[in-house]
């Protein structure tokens, strides 16, 4: 009787392997059913990458203006006002409370 069941073991193992790999091909991390989710995630990541590239380009431009060979007086004055907290005596300063923001 055991010999009769042993003849079906290779077929059963093969069927289980086919089911396992087929199931993962459909629902796995890189399966057919998750392709839309991967495409949506890719689109979000690409949009975020474009934003970061634009931000980096703007920061590089500002850093370029602060170099000695092409120093922008306006940008230097703006940064001094922000960092040091000082204002020119000719400037009009309007104070806004933290609650108004």
KAURJO-V222404 format. One record per pair of residues at least 12 apart in sequence whose C-alpha atoms are under 6 Angstrom apart, sorted by the first residue. I is the first residue (numbers start at 1). GAP is how many residues later the second one is. If there is no record, write none. Layout:
<<I;GAP> <I;GAP>>
This chain:
none
